[in-house]
């Protein structure tokens, strides 16, 4: 019958387009929610690690090896070095320079003002030391950075309960769940 009445056909196509457009936005919204769930499940906020554990603890006679062994470093985290910039410095070096306390030919001097931060951008070991002989007094730290992996999800275990098992602590969630089911079933 659409062949006989072109205006009816146009009307029908317009309705189909309207339905498709309405469904299109619903699909887009669902995809956005799904993508946010996927990305946020794998995300974590970056952490600022105070090297040595305190505000001004880039100093001699601090066990940086012990400190770093109790920390977990992930890509995107930050290191904070607090120190007296007139006495100490912070140099990123390679493994050989770290092991032998060589402060020449460093990768990067991150010393700026004595309250300096460094972004851990890759999953790899980072090596830092203080030059001017302070490395030999223990001012060096190795940071092992990993990619973040979300913890595995825990399966939900359902226990069988009877009406007698519902106590004051459990009644509120049961009432809320019942109200939600009732709302969706009997709109």
OpenMM code with the backbone's topology and positions (N, CA, C; nanometers):
from openmm import Vec3, app, unit

residues = "UNK UNK UNK UNK UNK UNK UNK UNK UNK UNK UNK UNK UNK UNK UNK UNK UNK UNK UNK UNK UNK UNK UNK UNK UNK UNK UNK UNK UNK UNK UNK UNK UNK UNK UNK UNK UNK UNK UNK UNK UNK UNK UNK UNK UNK UNK UNK UNK UNK UNK UNK UNK UNK UNK UNK UNK UNK UNK UNK UNK UNK UNK UNK UNK UNK UNK UNK UNK UNK UNK UNK UNK UNK UNK UNK UNK UNK UNK UNK UNK UNK UNK UNK UNK UNK UNK UNK UNK UNK UNK UNK UNK UNK UNK UNK UNK UNK UNK UNK UNK UNK UNK UNK UNK UNK UNK UNK UNK UNK UNK UNK UNK UNK UNK UNK UNK UNK UNK UNK UNK UNK UNK UNK UNK UNK UNK UNK UNK UNK UNK UNK UNK UNK UNK UNK UNK UNK UNK UNK UNK UNK UNK UNK UNK UNK UNK UNK UNK UNK UNK UNK UNK UNK UNK UNK UNK UNK UNK UNK UNK UNK UNK UNK UNK UNK UNK UNK UNK UNK UNK UNK UNK UNK UNK UNK UNK UNK UNK UNK UNK UNK UNK UNK UNK UNK UNK UNK".split()
positions = [
    Vec3(0.0804, -0.1186, 0.0000),
    Vec3(0.0000, 0.0000, 0.0000),
    Vec3(0.0858, 0.1267, 0.0000),
    Vec3(0.2103, 0.1157, 0.0451),
    Vec3(0.2992, 0.2314, 0.0436),
    Vec3(0.3255, 0.2774, -0.0988),
    Vec3(0.3165, 0.1830, -0.1950),
    Vec3(0.3437, 0.2193, -0.3336),
    Vec3(0.2377, 0.3148, -0.3856),
    Vec3(0.1162, 0.3037, -0.3351),
    Vec3(0.0063, 0.3860, -0.3851),
    Vec3(0.0034, 0.5239, -0.3200),
    Vec3(0.0451, 0.5338, -0.1987),
    Vec3(0.0377, 0.6603, -0.1261),
    Vec3(0.1784, 0.7012, -0.0797),
    Vec3(0.2503, 0.7819, -0.1593),
    Vec3(0.3876, 0.8198, -0.1245),
    Vec3(0.3988, 0.8921, 0.0095),
    Vec3(0.2969, 0.9693, 0.0461),
    Vec3(0.3054, 1.0413, 0.1730),
    Vec3(0.3018, 0.9435, 0.2900),
    Vec3(0.2282, 0.8327, 0.2774),
    Vec3(0.2246, 0.7307, 0.3823),
    Vec3(0.3615, 0.6644, 0.3938),
    Vec3(0.4246, 0.6446, 0.2779),
    Vec3(0.5577, 0.5842, 0.2777),
    Vec3(0.6578, 0.6758, 0.3487),
    Vec3(0.6520, 0.8038, 0.3158),
    Vec3(0.7404, 0.9013, 0.3795),
    Vec3(0.7157, 0.9028, 0.5298),
    Vec3(0.5890, 0.8975, 0.5660),
    Vec3(0.5532, 0.8967, 0.7075),
    Vec3(0.6090, 0.7727, 0.7763),
    Vec3(0.5924, 0.6572, 0.7110),
    Vec3(0.6420, 0.5326, 0.7684),
    Vec3(0.7942, 0.5357, 0.7809),
    Vec3(0.8643, 0.5851, 0.6783),
    Vec3(1.0102, 0.5936, 0.6833),
    Vec3(1.0558, 0.6900, 0.7923),
    Vec3(0.9832, 0.8006, 0.8069),
    Vec3(1.0164, 0.8949, 0.9133),
    Vec3(1.0016, 0.8322, 1.0497),
    Vec3(0.8975, 0.7517, 1.0692),
    Vec3(0.8778, 0.6833, 1.1979),
    Vec3(0.9881, 0.5831, 1.2230),
    Vec3(1.0258, 0.5102, 1.1171),
    Vec3(1.1342, 0.4123, 1.1308),
    Vec3(1.2646, 0.4837, 1.1666),
    Vec3(1.2919, 0.5961, 1.0992),
    Vec3(1.4135, 0.6722, 1.1291),
    Vec3(1.4128, 0.7216, 1.2731),
    Vec3(1.2950, 0.7698, 1.3182),
    Vec3(1.2836, 0.8178, 1.4545),
    Vec3(1.3102, 0.7054, 1.5543),
    Vec3(1.2535, 0.5854, 1.5275),
    Vec3(1.2774, 0.4704, 1.6146),
    Vec3(1.4238, 0.4304, 1.6114),
    Vec3(1.4808, 0.4308, 1.4920),
    Vec3(1.6220, 0.3942, 1.4801),
    Vec3(1.7094, 0.4942, 1.5551),
    Vec3(1.6778, 0.6234, 1.5438),
    Vec3(1.7564, 0.7257, 1.6117),
    Vec3(1.7438, 0.7103, 1.7631),
    Vec3(1.6222, 0.6832, 1.8105),
    Vec3(1.6005, 0.6632, 1.9528),
    Vec3(1.6798, 0.5417, 2.0013),
    Vec3(1.6761, 0.4324, 1.9261),
    Vec3(1.7526, 0.3128, 1.9608),
    Vec3(1.9024, 0.3372, 1.9488),
    Vec3(1.9409, 0.4184, 1.8503),
    Vec3(2.0816, 0.4513, 1.8318),
    Vec3(2.1391, 0.5135, 1.9596),
    Vec3(2.0694, 0.6106, 2.0170),
    Vec3(2.1187, 0.6769, 2.1370),
    Vec3(2.1182, 0.5838, 2.2566),
    Vec3(2.0220, 0.4916, 2.2621),
    Vec3(2.0207, 0.3928, 2.3707),
    Vec3(2.1419, 0.3008, 2.3597),
    Vec3(2.1716, 0.2592, 2.2365),
    Vec3(2.2876, 0.1725, 2.2133),
    Vec3(2.4162, 0.2474, 2.2494),
    Vec3(2.4266, 0.3731, 2.2074),
    Vec3(2.5454, 0.4527, 2.2381),
    Vec3(2.5621, 0.4659, 2.3897),
    Vec3(2.4539, 0.4958, 2.4600),
    Vec3(2.4593, 0.5088, 2.6047),
    Vec3(2.5040, 0.3779, 2.6701),
    Vec3(2.4496, 0.2662, 2.6227),
    Vec3(2.4904, 0.1352, 2.6773),
    Vec3(2.6383, 0.1092, 2.6518),
    Vec3(2.6857, 0.1418, 2.5319),
    Vec3(2.8270, 0.1217, 2.4999),
    Vec3(2.9173, 0.2079, 2.5888),
    Vec3(2.8754, 0.3315, 2.6134),
    Vec3(2.9539, 0.4190, 2.7003),
    Vec3(2.9628, 0.3608, 2.8401),
    Vec3(2.8498, 0.3139, 2.8921),
    Vec3(2.8498, 0.2550, 3.0265),
    Vec3(2.9379, 0.1314, 3.0312),
    Vec3(2.9299, 0.0472, 2.9292),
    Vec3(3.0121, -0.0742, 2.9246),
    Vec3(3.1602, -0.0381, 2.9173),
    Vec3(3.1948, 0.0576, 2.8319),
    Vec3(3.3352, 0.0977, 2.8180),
    Vec3(3.3876, 0.1576, 2.9483),
    Vec3(3.3065, 0.2389, 3.0147),
    Vec3(3.3497, 0.2954, 3.1422),
    Vec3(3.3733, 0.1844, 3.2437),
    Vec3(3.2869, 0.0863, 3.2441),
    Vec3(3.3040, -0.0261, 3.3355),
    Vec3(3.4320, -0.1026, 3.3081),
    Vec3(3.4598, -0.1240, 3.1796),
    Vec3(3.5808, -0.1979, 3.1425),
    Vec3(3.7054, -0.1186, 3.1811),
    Vec3(3.7080, 0.0100, 3.1445),
    Vec3(3.8267, 0.0890, 3.1726),
    Vec3(3.8445, 0.1153, 3.3213),
    Vec3(3.7362, 0.1436, 3.3916),
    Vec3(3.7484, 0.1734, 3.5345),
    Vec3(3.7822, 0.0493, 3.6148),
    Vec3(3.7431, -0.0673, 3.5665),
    Vec3(3.7782, -0.1900, 3.6379),
    Vec3(3.9284, -0.2135, 3.6324),
    Vec3(3.9939, -0.1635, 3.5283),
    Vec3(4.1366, -0.1822, 3.5113),
    Vec3(4.2177, -0.0622, 3.5608),
    Vec3(4.1525, 0.0423, 3.6108),
    Vec3(4.2206, 0.1655, 3.6481),
    Vec3(4.2460, 0.1730, 3.7979),
    Vec3(4.3347, 0.2615, 3.8304),
    Vec3(4.3556, 0.2979, 3.9696),
    Vec3(4.4126, 0.4381, 3.9683),
    Vec3(4.3906, 0.5072, 4.0754),
    Vec3(4.4454, 0.6419, 4.0861),
    Vec3(4.5953, 0.6331, 4.1079),
    Vec3(4.6722, 0.7239, 4.0469),
    Vec3(4.8166, 0.7240, 4.0712),
    Vec3(4.8461, 0.7540, 4.2174),
    Vec3(4.9566, 0.7002, 4.2642),
    Vec3(4.9971, 0.7175, 4.4037),
    Vec3(5.1251, 0.8001, 4.4079),
    Vec3(5.1322, 0.8916, 4.5048),
    Vec3(5.2543, 0.9686, 4.5283),
    Vec3(5.3317, 0.8981, 4.6387),
    Vec3(5.4487, 0.8461, 4.6050),
    Vec3(5.5343, 0.7755, 4.7012),
    Vec3(5.6408, 0.8729, 4.7516),
    Vec3(5.6435, 0.8962, 4.8818),
    Vec3(5.7466, 0.9812, 4.9419),
    Vec3(5.8699, 0.8939, 4.9651),
    Vec3(5.9704, 0.9167, 4.8840),
    Vec3(6.0905, 0.8336, 4.8882),
    Vec3(6.1527, 0.8404, 5.0276),
    Vec3(6.1657, 0.7249, 5.0896),
    Vec3(6.2164, 0.7160, 5.2258),
    Vec3(6.1062, 0.7175, 5.3295),
    Vec3(5.9860, 0.7551, 5.2884),
    Vec3(5.8704, 0.7483, 5.3781),
    Vec3(5.8278, 0.8778, 5.4423),
    Vec3(5.9054, 0.9832, 5.4298),
    Vec3(5.8695, 1.1089, 5.4960),
    Vec3(5.8773, 1.2279, 5.4025),
    Vec3(5.8625, 1.3466, 5.4625),
    Vec3(5.8594, 1.4691, 5.3828),
    Vec3(5.9977, 1.5089, 5.3307),
    Vec3(6.0981, 1.4950, 5.4150),
    Vec3(6.2361, 1.5297, 5.3755),
    Vec3(6.3268, 1.4119, 5.4075),
    Vec3(6.3044, 1.3011, 5.3411),
    Vec3(6.3796, 1.1806, 5.3755),
    Vec3(6.4725, 1.1338, 5.2636),
    Vec3(6.5041, 1.2188, 5.1676),
    Vec3(6.6115, 1.1865, 5.0740),
    Vec3(6.7384, 1.2390, 5.1412),
    Vec3(6.7960, 1.1527, 5.2258),
    Vec3(6.9089, 1.1918, 5.3095),
    Vec3(6.9944, 1.0683, 5.3390),
    Vec3(7.1177, 1.0883, 5.3853),
    Vec3(7.2024, 0.9737, 5.4195),
    Vec3(7.1446, 0.8944, 5.5369),
    Vec3(7.1931, 0.7728, 5.5490),
    Vec3(7.1610, 0.6835, 5.6613),
    Vec3(7.0135, 0.6436, 5.6687),
    Vec3(6.9467, 0.6414, 5.5551),
    Vec3(6.8094, 0.5895, 5.5477),
    Vec3(6.8152, 0.4649, 5.4606),
    Vec3(6.7488, 0.3604, 5.5050),
    Vec3(6.7509, 0.2341, 5.4311),
    Vec3(6.6465, 0.2384, 5.3193),
    Vec3(6.6876, 0.2879, 5.2031),
    Vec3(6.5960, 0.3009, 5.0902),
    Vec3(6.5586, 0.1654, 5.0317),
    Vec3(6.6477, 0.0693, 5.0420),
    Vec3(6.6179, -0.0658, 4.9936),
    Vec3(6.5019, -0.1248, 5.0739),
    Vec3(6.5055, -0.1087, 5.2054),
    Vec3(6.3971, -0.1576, 5.2905),
    Vec3(6.2669, -0.0829, 5.2595),
    Vec3(6.2763, 0.0494, 5.2439),
    Vec3(6.1570, 0.1287, 5.2133),
    Vec3(6.0929, 0.0835, 5.0824),
    Vec3(6.1727, 0.0708, 4.9764),
    Vec3(6.1161, 0.0354, 4.8448),
    Vec3(6.0613, -0.1072, 4.8428),
    Vec3(6.1146, -0.1954, 4.9271),
    Vec3(6.0645, -0.3335, 4.9287),
    Vec3(5.9247, -0.3423, 4.9897),
    Vec3(5.8831, -0.2394, 5.0641),
    Vec3(5.7498, -0.2385, 5.1243),
    Vec3(5.6491, -0.1567, 5.0432),
    Vec3(5.6903, -0.1055, 4.9291),
    Vec3(5.6025, -0.0251, 4.8429),
    Vec3(5.5713, -0.1046, 4.7163),
    Vec3(5.4596, -0.0720, 4.6545),
    Vec3(5.4256, -0.1276, 4.5237),
    Vec3(5.4165, -0.0110, 4.4267),
    Vec3(5.4947, -0.0182, 4.3199),
    Vec3(5.5018, 0.0897, 4.2224),
    Vec3(5.4388, 0.0434, 4.0922),
    Vec3(5.3486, 0.1282, 4.0389),
    Vec3(5.2810, 0.0966, 3.9135),
    Vec3(5.2988, 0.2128, 3.8166),
    Vec3(5.2868, 0.1814, 3.6874),
    Vec3(5.2954, 0.2835, 3.5843),
    Vec3(5.1940, 0.3931, 3.6164),
    Vec3(5.2385, 0.5175, 3.6104),
    Vec3(5.1521, 0.6317, 3.6407),
    Vec3(5.1733, 0.6876, 3.7798),
    Vec3(5.2372, 0.6114, 3.8690),
    Vec3(5.2656, 0.6600, 4.0036),
    Vec3(5.3732, 0.7690, 3.9977),
    Vec3(5.3884, 0.8399, 4.1089),
    Vec3(5.4866, 0.9475, 4.1198),
    Vec3(5.5784, 0.9223, 4.2386),
    Vec3(5.7030, 0.9640, 4.2259),
    Vec3(5.7979, 0.9628, 4.3373),
    Vec3(5.8179, 1.1064, 4.3828),
    Vec3(5.8210, 1.1257, 4.5136),
    Vec3(5.8491, 1.2571, 4.5718),
    Vec3(5.9814, 1.2480, 4.6465),
    Vec3(6.0746, 1.3342, 4.6087),
    Vec3(6.2037, 1.3426, 4.6764),
    Vec3(6.2079, 1.4755, 4.7517),
    Vec3(6.2179, 1.4699, 4.8842),
    Vec3(6.2303, 1.5900, 4.9650),
    Vec3(6.3697, 1.5966, 5.0246),
    Vec3(6.4420, 1.7085, 4.9996),
    Vec3(6.5821, 1.7176, 5.0426),
    Vec3(6.6296, 1.8624, 5.0362),
    Vec3(6.7468, 1.8844, 5.0901),
    Vec3(6.8116, 2.0150, 5.0815),
    Vec3(6.8867, 2.0212, 4.9486),
    Vec3(6.8367, 2.1020, 4.8560),
    Vec3(6.8947, 2.1070, 4.7203),
    Vec3(7.0368, 2.1643, 4.7169),
    Vec3(7.0788, 2.2327, 4.8225),
    Vec3(7.2151, 2.2875, 4.8265),
    Vec3(7.3168, 2.1807, 4.8657),
    Vec3(7.2672, 2.0694, 4.9207),
    Vec3(7.3579, 1.9641, 4.9654),
    Vec3(7.3450, 1.8396, 4.8779),
    Vec3(7.2222, 1.7983, 4.8505),
    Vec3(7.1976, 1.6727, 4.7791),
    Vec3(7.1391, 1.6983, 4.6407),
    Vec3(7.1364, 1.5938, 4.5595),
    Vec3(7.0677, 1.5983, 4.4307),
    Vec3(7.0052, 1.4611, 4.4041),
    Vec3(6.9268, 1.4526, 4.2976),
    Vec3(6.8641, 1.3262, 4.2586),
    Vec3(6.8924, 1.3045, 4.1110),
    Vec3(6.9596, 1.1941, 4.0813),
    Vec3(6.9946, 1.1610, 3.9436),
    Vec3(6.9341, 1.0263, 3.9074),
    Vec3(6.8703, 1.0206, 3.7905),
    Vec3(6.8286, 0.8906, 3.7390),
    Vec3(6.9484, 0.8350, 3.6623),
    Vec3(6.9862, 0.7104, 3.6947),
    Vec3(7.1040, 0.6482, 3.6335),
    Vec3(7.0689, 0.5088, 3.5832),
    Vec3(7.1641, 0.4470, 3.5137),
    Vec3(7.1441, 0.3084, 3.4704),
    Vec3(7.1867, 0.2134, 3.5826),
    Vec3(7.1666, 0.0854, 3.5615),
    Vec3(7.1923, -0.0137, 3.6666),
    Vec3(7.3399, -0.0171, 3.7084),
    Vec3(7.4308, -0.0105, 3.6117),
    Vec3(7.5737, -0.0143, 3.6424),
    Vec3(7.6146, 0.1061, 3.7275),
    Vec3(7.5688, 0.2244, 3.6882),
    Vec3(7.6002, 0.3454, 3.7658),
    Vec3(7.5400, 0.3368, 3.9056),
    Vec3(7.4213, 0.2778, 3.9171),
    Vec3(7.3558, 0.2598, 4.0470),
    Vec3(7.4406, 0.1695, 4.1369),
    Vec3(7.4816, 0.0552, 4.0803),
    Vec3(7.5577, -0.0427, 4.1593),
    Vec3(7.6947, 0.0113, 4.2023),
    Vec3(7.7586, 0.0936, 4.1164),
    Vec3(7.8935, 0.1437, 4.1448),
    Vec3(7.8951, 0.2885, 4.1946),
    Vec3(7.7757, 0.3473, 4.2158),
    Vec3(7.7644, 0.4862, 4.2625),
    Vec3(7.8375, 0.5848, 4.1718),
    Vec3(7.8155, 0.5711, 4.0435),
    Vec3(7.8752, 0.6616, 3.9453),
    Vec3(7.7735, 0.7715, 3.9141),
    Vec3(7.8115, 0.8981, 3.9412),
    Vec3(7.7174, 1.0075, 3.9167),
    Vec3(7.7472, 1.0855, 3.7889),
    Vec3(7.8364, 1.0361, 3.7068),
    Vec3(7.8652, 1.0972, 3.5766),
    Vec3(7.7884, 1.0201, 3.4681),
    Vec3(7.7463, 1.0897, 3.3637),
    Vec3(7.6763, 1.0243, 3.2536),
    Vec3(7.5377, 0.9747, 3.2932),
    Vec3(7.4736, 1.0459, 3.3828),
    Vec3(7.3396, 1.0072, 3.4295),
    Vec3(7.2362, 1.0219, 3.3175),
    Vec3(7.1215, 0.9578, 3.3358),
    Vec3(7.0123, 0.9656, 3.2384),
    Vec3(6.9413, 1.1000, 3.2503),
    Vec3(6.9087, 1.1392, 3.3738),
    Vec3(6.8363, 1.2638, 3.3950),
    Vec3(6.8632, 1.3165, 3.5352),
    Vec3(6.8834, 1.4471, 3.5447),
    Vec3(6.8948, 1.5136, 3.6740),
    Vec3(6.7557, 1.5679, 3.7064),
    Vec3(6.6910, 1.5111, 3.8065),
    Vec3(6.5555, 1.5557, 3.8384),
    Vec3(6.5530, 1.6594, 3.9502),
    Vec3(6.6705, 1.7044, 3.9922),
    Vec3(6.6807, 1.8050, 4.0973),
    Vec3(6.6288, 1.9384, 4.0439),
    Vec3(6.5334, 1.9951, 4.1152),
    Vec3(6.4814, 2.1267, 4.0792),
    Vec3(6.4858, 2.2186, 4.2014),
    Vec3(6.4017, 2.1891, 4.2994),
    Vec3(6.3941, 2.2801, 4.4131),
    Vec3(6.4051, 2.2133, 4.5480),
    Vec3(6.4311, 2.0839, 4.5511),
    Vec3(6.4418, 2.0146, 4.6790),
    Vec3(6.3136, 1.9459, 4.7212),
    Vec3(6.2077, 1.9706, 4.6477),
    Vec3(6.0811, 1.8980, 4.6663),
    Vec3(6.0391, 1.8550, 4.5266),
    Vec3(6.1061, 1.7546, 4.4768),
    Vec3(6.0923, 1.7188, 4.3361),
    Vec3(6.0135, 1.5901, 4.3172),
    Vec3(5.9409, 1.5860, 4.2057),
    Vec3(5.8605, 1.4683, 4.1738),
    Vec3(5.9076, 1.4090, 4.0419),
    Vec3(5.8846, 1.2801, 4.0300),
    Vec3(5.9233, 1.2069, 3.9099),
    Vec3(5.8112, 1.1102, 3.8766),
    Vec3(5.7633, 1.1149, 3.7511),
    Vec3(5.6551, 1.0278, 3.7059),
    Vec3(5.7115, 0.8965, 3.6526),
    Vec3(5.6576, 0.7862, 3.7030),
    Vec3(5.6979, 0.6523, 3.6580),
    Vec3(5.6111, 0.6163, 3.5380),
    Vec3(5.6665, 0.6300, 3.4181),
    Vec3(5.5872, 0.6188, 3.2955),
    Vec3(5.5948, 0.4823, 3.2277),
    Vec3(5.6874, 0.3984, 3.2704),
    Vec3(5.7045, 0.2677, 3.2069),
    Vec3(5.7193, 0.1590, 3.3126),
    Vec3(5.6798, 0.0371, 3.2737),
    Vec3(5.7004, -0.0791, 3.3605),
    Vec3(5.8438, -0.1276, 3.3391),
    Vec3(5.9307, -0.0909, 3.4324),
    Vec3(6.0727, -0.1267, 3.4246),
    Vec3(6.1386, -0.0864, 3.5558),
    Vec3(6.2612, -0.1304, 3.5793),
    Vec3(6.3323, -0.0815, 3.6980),
    Vec3(6.3872, 0.0603, 3.6735),
    Vec3(6.3756, 0.1444, 3.7729),
    Vec3(6.4340, 0.2788, 3.7712),
    Vec3(6.5418, 0.2820, 3.8801),
    Vec3(6.6484, 0.3569, 3.8535),
    Vec3(6.7589, 0.3674, 3.9484),
    Vec3(6.7879, 0.5150, 3.9744),
    Vec3(6.7931, 0.5512, 4.1026),
    Vec3(6.8200, 0.6890, 4.1420),
    Vec3(6.9315, 0.6900, 4.2456),
    Vec3(7.0117, 0.7970, 4.2411),
    Vec3(7.1153, 0.8139, 4.3418),
    Vec3(7.1410, 0.9624, 4.3620),
    Vec3(7.2085, 0.9911, 4.4708),
    Vec3(7.2542, 1.1272, 4.4966),
    Vec3(7.4038, 1.1294, 4.4704),
    Vec3(7.4471, 1.2300, 4.3943),
    Vec3(7.5889, 1.2428, 4.3620),
    Vec3(7.6660, 1.3064, 4.4769),
    Vec3(7.7839, 1.3597, 4.4428),
    Vec3(7.8711, 1.4289, 4.5394),
    Vec3(7.9170, 1.3361, 4.6519),
    Vec3(7.9192, 1.2034, 4.6245),
    Vec3(7.9667, 1.1063, 4.7223),
    Vec3(7.8604, 1.0544, 4.8181),
    Vec3(7.7419, 1.1107, 4.8156),
    Vec3(7.6379, 1.0670, 4.9087),
    Vec3(7.5808, 0.9299, 4.8739),
    Vec3(7.5963, 0.8870, 4.7510),
    Vec3(7.5520, 0.7521, 4.7128),
    Vec3(7.6228, 0.6480, 4.7994),
    Vec3(7.7514, 0.6713, 4.8279),
    Vec3(7.8279, 0.5779, 4.9097),
    Vec3(7.7790, 0.5755, 5.0552),
    Vec3(7.7008, 0.6758, 5.0933),
    Vec3(7.6416, 0.6800, 5.2277),
    Vec3(7.4977, 0.6263, 5.2262),
    Vec3(7.4621, 0.5584, 5.1170),
    Vec3(7.3316, 0.4924, 5.1095),
    Vec3(7.2227, 0.5692, 5.0371),
    Vec3(7.2557, 0.6850, 4.9797),
    Vec3(7.1525, 0.7629, 4.9113),
    Vec3(7.1349, 0.7154, 4.7675),
    Vec3(7.0721, 0.5984, 4.7565),
    Vec3(7.0369, 0.5432, 4.6265),
    Vec3(6.9176, 0.4515, 4.6462),
    Vec3(6.8356, 0.4426, 4.5420),
    Vec3(6.7156, 0.3595, 4.5518),
    Vec3(6.6828, 0.3000, 4.4150),
    Vec3(6.6426, 0.1736, 4.4196),
    Vec3(6.5961, 0.1032, 4.2999),
    Vec3(6.4442, 0.0914, 4.3119),
    Vec3(6.3745, 0.1294, 4.2061),
    Vec3(6.2284, 0.1265, 4.2038),
    Vec3(6.1848, 0.0307, 4.0925),
    Vec3(6.1143, -0.0758, 4.1295),
    Vec3(6.0656, -0.1725, 4.0313),
    Vec3(5.9202, -0.1404, 3.9996),
    Vec3(5.8949, -0.0941, 3.8779),
    Vec3(5.7618, -0.0493, 3.8366),
    Vec3(5.6965, -0.1559, 3.7504),
    Vec3(5.5681, -0.1824, 3.7824),
    Vec3(5.4908, -0.2832, 3.7085),
    Vec3(5.3686, -0.2182, 3.6466),
    Vec3(5.3127, -0.2863, 3.5459),
    Vec3(5.1825, -0.2472, 3.4927),
    Vec3(5.0776, -0.2882, 3.5941),
    Vec3(4.9749, -0.2058, 3.6079),
    Vec3(4.8689, -0.2374, 3.7035),
    Vec3(4.7749, -0.3417, 3.6441),
    Vec3(4.7413, -0.4405, 3.7236),
    Vec3(4.6412, -0.5397, 3.6861),
    Vec3(4.5374, -0.5423, 3.7966),
    Vec3(4.4118, -0.5244, 3.7564),
    Vec3(4.3041, -0.5230, 3.8551),
    Vec3(4.2997, -0.6566, 3.9282),
    Vec3(4.2679, -0.6542, 4.0573),
    Vec3(4.2582, -0.7798, 4.1307),
    Vec3(4.1459, -0.8650, 4.0741),
    Vec3(4.1599, -0.9976, 4.0822),
    Vec3(4.0549, -1.0843, 4.0280),
    Vec3(3.9246, -1.0630, 4.1047),
    Vec3(3.8155, -1.0774, 4.0313),
    Vec3(3.6858, -1.0612, 4.0966),
    Vec3(3.6564, -1.1831, 4.1814),
    Vec3(3.5890, -1.1604, 4.2914),
    Vec3(3.5545, -1.2671, 4.3841),
    Vec3(3.4149, -1.3168, 4.3487),
    Vec3(3.3978, -1.4483, 4.3311),
    Vec3(3.2643, -1.4979, 4.2986),
    Vec3(3.1687, -1.4760, 4.4160),
    Vec3(3.0454, -1.4479, 4.3818),
    Vec3(2.9434, -1.4268, 4.4842),
    Vec3(2.8922, -1.5620, 4.5299),
    Vec3(2.8933, -1.5833, 4.6604),
    Vec3(2.8458, -1.7085, 4.7178),
    Vec3(2.7095, -1.6815, 4.7794),
    Vec3(2.6107, -1.7613, 4.7394),
    Vec3(2.4764, -1.7453, 4.7921),
    Vec3(2.4529, -1.8543, 4.8948),
    Vec3(2.4160, -1.8123, 5.0137),
    Vec3(2.3852, -1.9069, 5.1203),
    Vec3(2.2343, -1.9194, 5.1327),
    Vec3(2.1866, -2.0398, 5.1565),
    Vec3(2.0439, -2.0595, 5.1775),
    Vec3(2.0088, -2.0118, 5.3180),
    Vec3(1.9050, -1.9307, 5.3263),
    Vec3(1.8597, -1.8830, 5.4563),
    Vec3(1.7100, -1.9042, 5.4666),
    Vec3(1.6658, -1.9104, 5.5859),
    Vec3(1.5217, -1.9206, 5.6092),
    Vec3(1.4735, -1.7890, 5.6665),
    Vec3(1.3440, -1.7742, 5.6773),
    Vec3(1.2876, -1.6518, 5.7332),
    Vec3(1.3358, -1.6296, 5.8758),
    Vec3(1.3633, -1.7355, 5.9456),
    Vec3(1.4101, -1.7235, 6.0841),
    Vec3(1.5517, -1.6665, 6.0906),
    Vec3(1.6306, -1.6795, 5.9797),
    Vec3(1.7682, -1.6304, 5.9778),
    Vec3(1.7768, -1.4796, 5.9567),
    Vec3(1.6673, -1.4178, 5.9141),
    Vec3(1.6710, -1.2744, 5.8869),
    Vec3(1.6647, -1.2002, 6.0191),
    Vec3(1.7741, -1.1348, 6.0512),
    Vec3(1.7813, -1.0611, 6.1773),
    Vec3(1.7769, -0.9121, 6.1475),
    Vec3(1.7911, -0.8325, 6.2497),
    Vec3(1.7876, -0.6876, 6.2333),
    Vec3(1.8961, -0.6367, 6.1399),
    Vec3(2.0140, -0.7030, 6.1375),
    Vec3(2.1235, -0.6596, 6.0507),
    Vec3(2.0938, -0.6869, 5.9041),
    Vec3(2.0158, -0.7899, 5.8761),
    Vec3(1.9910, -0.8301, 5.7382),
    Vec3(1.8602, -0.7767, 5.6834),
    Vec3(1.7715, -0.7248, 5.7629),
    Vec3(1.6377, -0.6893, 5.7187),
    Vec3(1.6373, -0.5690, 5.6247),
    Vec3(1.7238, -0.4704, 5.6489),
    Vec3(1.7237, -0.3509, 5.5658),
    Vec3(1.7594, -0.3814, 5.4200),
    Vec3(1.8667, -0.4572, 5.3890),
    Vec3(1.8944, -0.4897, 5.2489),
    Vec3(1.7820, -0.5712, 5.1840),
    Vec3(1.7184, -0.6588, 5.2602),
    Vec3(1.6085, -0.7393, 5.2057),
    Vec3(1.4916, -0.6493, 5.1695),
    Vec3(1.4584, -0.5520, 5.2552),
    Vec3(1.3488, -0.4603, 5.2264),
    Vec3(1.3795, -0.3729, 5.1052),
    Vec3(1.5018, -0.3262, 5.0947),
    Vec3(1.5411, -0.2441, 4.9795),
    Vec3(1.5319, -0.3249, 4.8511),
    Vec3(1.5823, -0.4457, 4.8513),
    Vec3(1.5758, -0.5311, 4.7318),
    Vec3(1.4312, -0.5590, 4.6931),
    Vec3(1.3456, -0.5854, 4.7913),
    Vec3(1.2038, -0.6114, 4.7633),
    Vec3(1.1376, -0.4878, 4.7030),
    Vec3(1.1667, -0.3708, 4.7563),
    Vec3(1.1087, -0.2472, 4.7034),
    Vec3(1.1536, -0.2225, 4.5596),
    Vec3(1.2795, -0.2490, 4.5299),
    Vec3(1.3288, -0.2309, 4.3928),
    Vec3(1.2614, -0.3268, 4.2961),
    Vec3(1.2504, -0.4529, 4.3329),
    Vec3(1.1839, -0.5513, 4.2468),
    Vec3(1.0383, -0.5115, 4.2254),
    Vec3(0.9712, -0.4729, 4.3315),
    Vec3(0.8310, -0.4314, 4.3229),
    Vec3(0.8155, -0.3135, 4.2280),
    Vec3(0.9066, -0.2143, 4.2363),
    Vec3(0.9003, -0.0971, 4.1512),
    Vec3(0.9133, -0.1336, 4.0037),
    Vec3(1.0063, -0.2224, 3.9719),
    Vec3(1.0277, -0.2573, 3.8320),
    Vec3(0.9209, -0.3508, 3.7770),
    Vec3(0.8643, -0.4339, 3.8587),
    Vec3(0.7613, -0.5279, 3.8115),
    Vec3(0.6248, -0.4626, 3.7975),
    Vec3(0.5943, -0.3686, 3.8832),
    Vec3(0.4592, -0.3120, 3.8859),
    Vec3(0.4596, -0.1625, 3.8623),
    Vec3(0.5188, -0.1191, 3.7527),
    Vec3(0.5196, 0.0231, 3.7177),
    Vec3(0.3816, 0.0717, 3.6828),
] * unit.nanometer
topology = app.Topology()
chain = topology.addChain("A")
for resn in residues:
    res = topology.addResidue(resn, chain)
    for name in ("N", "CA", "C"):
        topology.addAtom(name, app.Element.getBySymbol(name[0]), res)
